[in-house]
Amino acid sequence: MDKQDKIRLLLVDDELEFLDVTTKALTRRGFIVGMAQDGETALRIMSRQPYDVIVSDVKMPGIDGVDLFRQIHQLYPHIPTILLTGHGTVQQAFETSRDGVFEYLGKPCDIEVIADAVRRAHAGREEQAQPAEQEGEDSPVRLLLVDDELELLDSLAKALRHRGIEVTTADGGEQALQRIAEQTFDVALIDAKMPGIDGLALLRLIKNAQPLTEVLVLTGHPSMGMAVEGLKGGAVDFLMKPQSPDVLASKVREAWRMRKVRLRLQQEQLAKRVLEGKTD
């Protein structure tokens, strides 16, 4: 890979050993990695040279990771940020995700998980930079909406359809699995607390049946345990109830773009393996 094609990543963490080990591991995986031990240094570095993606620890002296993200988001709104934490709260994760953090990963985190998140963040940035007509706006997002509260299910489905999203509803986990067996969905928006198959169990079943379907979990009772389990199961975001239809529509479209990025990366990796096979 040519140097100018490599992803330029700034890694920010006050733990020098973690910074050194992770930088070396990511460099071996083809990234160009810059290092900063605190938020102030990160901002100075970014003022002198460009980066494609920022990966920052949350708990740092001075400017912590959340404050750093907010300043970066204000100064460089098109640069995606990934936050790493072993000390975060569910509320913090919800708030930063809503504000625009690309992904929130718990420490310790496998290096391949970090590398994958960086690749997706960079690909998503390029995707958003494409003209709107290339985003397939003529093809509506195919959404599976799952909630056992029938009145909410009906009103939310109508509101999202009004916003141009193609909505299929299911009143519980069993009906959702029937829908999954019948057609492919881009995104699933599922309630966490349902009788029978609950939201987290349904999340795993959906990802098993349709790995590229992005899943958003809607909950009125968040907990760190639920968030960790959901993220491990493949959820891209947790949204707290109640949420406005505009926010939900925006989150659904964001997940849809993530799916397109994953699909493109999968196709590129398949093509690369085929080419490598031909050259052996």
TIKE-40310 format. One record per residue (C-alpha): residue number from 1; x, y, z. Coordinates in Angstrom, 2 decimals, decimal comma. Layout:
R pos      c1      c2      c3
R NUM       X       Y       Z
...
This chain:
R pos      c1      c2      c3
R   1    0,00    0,00    0,00
R   2    1,34    3,44   -0,95
R   3    2,06    5,71    2,02
R   4   -0,42    8,33    0,84
R   5   -3,17    5,69    0,81
R   6   -2,63    4,65    4,42
R   7   -5,02    5,79    7,15
R   8   -3,46    8,48    9,35
R   9   -4,42    7,83   12,95
R  10   -3,75    9,91   16,07
R  11   -3,71    7,81   19,24
R  12   -4,18    9,71   22,51
R  13   -3,60    8,08   25,91
R  14   -1,77    9,07   29,09
R  15   -0,64    5,46   29,70
R  16    2,75    5,41   27,95
R  17    3,04    1,61   27,82
R  18   -0,42    1,24   26,24
R  19    0,39    4,06   23,81
R  20    3,66    2,45   22,74
R  21    2,34   -1,12   22,41
R  22   -0,83   -0,09   20,58
R  23    1,03    2,24   18,22
R  24    3,42   -0,54   17,22
R  25    0,56   -3,01   16,72
R  26   -1,44   -0,59   14,57
R  27    1,63    0,38   12,57
R  28    2,21   -3,30   11,77
R  29   -1,36   -3,36   10,43
R  30   -0,61   -0,65    7,90
R  31   -1,69    2,54    9,69
R  32    0,35    5,72   10,01
R  33    0,12    6,39   13,76
R  34    0,81    9,60   15,63
R  35    0,94    9,68   19,44
R  36   -0,11   12,14   22,14
R  37   -0,09   11,60   25,91
R  38   -2,74   14,20   26,67
R  39   -5,48   16,26   25,08
R  40   -3,48   19,50   24,91
R  41   -0,69   17,77   22,98
R  42   -3,23   16,13   20,66
R  43   -4,74   19,52   19,75
R  44   -1,30   21,01   19,09
R  45   -0,36   18,07   16,84
R  46   -3,62   18,32   14,93
R  47   -3,05   22,02   14,29
R  48    0,22   21,16   12,51
R  49   -0,67   18,04   10,50
R  50   -3,83   16,30    9,27
R  51   -5,24   13,02   10,56
R  52   -8,05   10,83    9,27
R  53   -9,21    9,28   12,56
R  54   -8,68   10,02   16,27
R  55   -8,60    7,26   18,90
R  56   -8,56    8,63   22,45
R  57   -8,75    7,32   25,98
R  58  -11,54    8,93   28,01
R  59   -9,87    9,26   31,42
R  60   -6,86   11,57   31,13
R  61   -5,57   14,51   33,20
R  62   -6,32   17,99   31,91
R  63   -8,48   17,74   28,80
R  64  -10,14   14,33   29,09
R  65  -11,25   12,26   26,11
R  66  -14,82   13,56   26,05
R  67  -13,69   17,21   26,16
R  68  -11,06   16,44   23,52
R  69  -13,71   14,90   21,28
R  70  -15,95   17,95   21,63
R  71  -13,13   20,33   20,75
R  72  -12,07   18,20   17,79
R  73  -15,69   17,95   16,65
R  74  -15,95   21,73   16,73
R  75  -12,62   22,43   15,03
R  76  -12,53   19,46   12,62
R  77  -16,14   18,22   12,27
R  78  -15,32   15,71    9,53
R  79  -12,67   13,81   11,53
R  80  -14,26   10,78   13,27
R  81  -13,36   10,04   16,89
R  82  -13,28    6,67   18,65
R  83  -13,25    6,69   22,45
R  84  -11,60    4,01   24,60
R  85  -12,46    3,66   28,26
R  86  -12,29    1,37   31,24
R  87  -14,01    3,91   33,44
R  88  -16,97    5,18   31,41
R  89  -20,61    5,36   32,35
R  90  -23,65    4,37   30,33
R  91  -24,87    7,98   30,35
R  92  -21,54    9,19   29,04
R  93  -21,57    6,59   26,28
R  94  -25,12    7,55   25,27
R  95  -24,32   11,26   25,27
R  96  -21,08   11,04   23,30
R  97  -22,65    8,66   20,79
R  98  -25,53   11,06   20,28
R  99  -23,11   13,99   19,91
R 100  -21,17   12,25   17,15
R 101  -18,54    9,89   18,55
R 102  -18,06    7,19   15,93
R 103  -17,62    4,33   18,40
R 104  -17,19    3,79   22,13
R 105  -14,93    0,81   22,98
R 106  -14,26   -0,59   26,45
R 107  -10,71   -1,24   27,65
R 108   -9,03   -3,63   27,46
R 109   -9,83   -3,91   23,77
R 110   -8,45   -6,35   21,23
R 111   -6,19   -4,62   18,71
R 112   -8,17   -6,09   15,80
R 113  -11,34   -4,50   17,18
R 114   -9,62   -1,11   17,30
R 115   -8,20   -1,58   13,80
R 116  -11,60   -2,56   12,41
R 117  -13,26    0,46   14,05
R 118  -10,60    2,78   12,58
R 119  -11,08    1,34    9,08
R 120  -14,85    1,73    9,33
R 121  -14,57    5,27   10,68
R 122  -12,27    6,24    7,80
R 123  -14,46    4,54    5,21
R 124  -17,52    6,25    6,69
R 125  -15,81    9,62    6,42
R 126  -15,11    9,00    2,74
R 127  -18,68    7,78    2,23
R 128  -20,09   10,99    3,71
R 129  -17,80   13,04    1,46
R 130  -19,39   11,54   -1,65
R 131  -22,10   13,55   -3,45
R 132  -25,59   12,87   -2,12
R 133  -26,75   11,29   -5,37
R 134  -24,12    8,54   -4,90
R 135  -25,58    7,50   -1,54
R 136  -28,46    5,69   -3,14
R 137  -31,10    8,10   -1,89
R 138  -33,51    6,58   -4,41
R 139  -33,33    3,33   -2,41
R 140  -35,00    3,83    0,98
R 141  -33,53    2,30    4,12
R 142  -35,12   -1,08    4,87
R 143  -35,83   -0,98    8,59
R 144  -37,14   -3,71   10,89
R 145  -38,86   -2,03   13,85
R 146  -39,49   -4,31   16,85
R 147  -41,44   -3,36   19,99
R 148  -44,11   -5,11   22,04
R 149  -45,90   -1,81   22,79
R 150  -48,34   -1,85   19,87
R 151  -49,41    1,80   20,10
R 152  -45,79    2,99   20,12
R 153  -44,90    0,54   17,33
R 154  -47,67    1,88   15,11
R 155  -47,04    5,59   15,74
R 156  -43,28    5,27   15,36
R 157  -43,61    3,27   12,14
R 158  -45,85    5,97   10,67
R 159  -43,46    8,73   11,72
R 160  -40,42    6,98   10,21
R 161  -42,28    6,17    6,98
R 162  -43,19    9,84    6,76
R 163  -39,43   10,53    6,86
R 164  -38,75    8,29    3,87
R 165  -37,76    5,06    5,64
R 166  -39,21    1,73    4,50
R 167  -40,51    0,21    7,75
R 168  -41,51   -3,38    8,50
R 169  -42,86   -3,93   12,02
R 170  -42,78   -6,84   14,45
R 171  -44,52   -6,94   17,83
R 172  -41,90   -9,17   19,47
R 173  -38,86  -11,36   18,99
R 174  -40,65  -14,33   17,42
R 175  -42,37  -12,20   14,79
R 176  -39,10  -10,38   14,14
R 177  -37,37  -13,68   13,35
R 178  -40,16  -14,51   10,92
R 179  -39,59  -11,18    9,17
R 180  -35,82  -11,82    9,08
R 181  -36,44  -15,21    7,44
R 182  -38,57  -13,57    4,76
R 183  -36,41  -10,61    3,73
R 184  -33,12   -8,78    4,24
R 185  -32,99   -5,58    6,28
R 186  -30,43   -2,80    6,32
R 187  -31,14   -1,79    9,92
R 188  -33,11   -3,18   12,86
R 189  -34,38   -0,92   15,66
R 190  -35,37   -3,12   18,58
R 191  -36,69   -2,57   22,08
R 192  -34,44   -4,02   24,77
R 193  -37,16   -5,12   27,17
R 194  -39,71   -7,50   25,65
R 195  -41,41  -10,68   26,87
R 196  -40,15  -13,96   25,45
R 197  -37,12  -13,17   23,30
R 198  -35,75   -9,95   24,76
R 199  -33,83   -7,33   22,83
R 200  -30,31   -8,58   23,55
R 201  -31,19  -12,16   22,67
R 202  -32,88  -10,92   19,50
R 203  -29,79   -8,86   18,66
R 204  -27,62  -11,99   18,66
R 205  -30,14  -13,92   16,57
R 206  -30,39  -11,11   14,01
R 207  -26,60  -10,81   13,70
R 208  -26,35  -14,58   13,31
R 209  -28,97  -14,63   10,53
R 210  -27,99  -11,37    8,81
R 211  -24,49  -10,28    9,93
R 212  -24,54   -7,07    7,88
R 213  -27,82   -5,83    9,34
R 214  -26,97   -2,99   11,71
R 215  -28,88   -3,11   14,99
R 216  -29,93   -0,19   17,19
R 217  -31,26   -0,96   20,67
R 218  -33,91    1,26   22,25
R 219  -34,24    1,15   26,02
R 220  -35,85    3,02   28,88
R 221  -33,67    1,31   31,50
R 222  -29,98    1,50   30,49
R 223  -27,23   -0,20   32,46
R 224  -23,51   -0,67   31,88
R 225  -23,97   -4,44   31,80
R 226  -26,59   -4,13   29,09
R 227  -24,43   -1,74   27,08
R 228  -21,37   -4,00   27,27
R 229  -23,35   -7,11   26,36
R 230  -25,07   -5,30   23,51
R 231  -21,84   -3,94   22,05
R 232  -20,25   -7,37   22,24
R 233  -23,32   -8,76   20,50
R 234  -22,91   -6,32   17,63
R 235  -25,21   -3,38   18,42
R 236  -24,01   -0,14   16,84
R 237  -25,80    2,12   19,31
R 238  -28,05    2,24   22,36
R 239  -30,76    4,91   22,36
R 240  -32,66    5,94   25,45
R 241  -36,42    6,26   25,44
R 242  -38,09    8,53   24,62
R 243  -36,46    9,73   21,40
R 244  -37,95   12,02   18,78
R 245  -38,69   10,54   15,33
R 246  -36,16   12,95   13,82
R 247  -33,37   11,64   16,07
R 248  -34,36    8,03   15,38
R 249  -34,51    8,63   11,62
R 250  -31,05   10,22   11,74
R 251  -29,64    7,29   13,74
R 252  -31,21    4,77   11,37
R 253  -29,66    6,48    8,34
R 254  -26,30    6,66   10,10
R 255  -26,48    2,91   10,76
R 256  -27,49    2,38    7,12
R 257  -24,35    4,21    5,98
R 258  -22,29    2,05    8,34
R 259  -23,79   -1,03    6,73
R 260  -22,78    0,24    3,30
R 261  -19,25    0,78    4,58
R 262  -19,08   -2,74    6,05
R 263  -20,39   -4,22    2,81
R 264  -17,85   -2,31    0,75
R 265  -14,99   -3,34    3,04
R 266  -16,13   -6,97    2,87
R 267  -16,18   -6,82   -0,93
R 268  -12,73   -5,21   -1,02
R 269  -11,30   -7,84    1,34
R 270  -12,82  -10,62   -0,77
R 271  -11,35   -9,14   -3,94
R 272   -7,96   -8,83   -2,23
R 273   -8,03  -12,50   -1,15
R 274   -8,94  -13,55   -4,69
R 275   -6,08  -11,54   -6,15
R 276   -3,64  -12,85   -3,56
R 277   -4,77  -16,36   -4,37
R 278   -4,06  -15,81   -8,06
R 279   -0,55  -14,56   -7,34
R 280    0,43  -17,53   -5,13
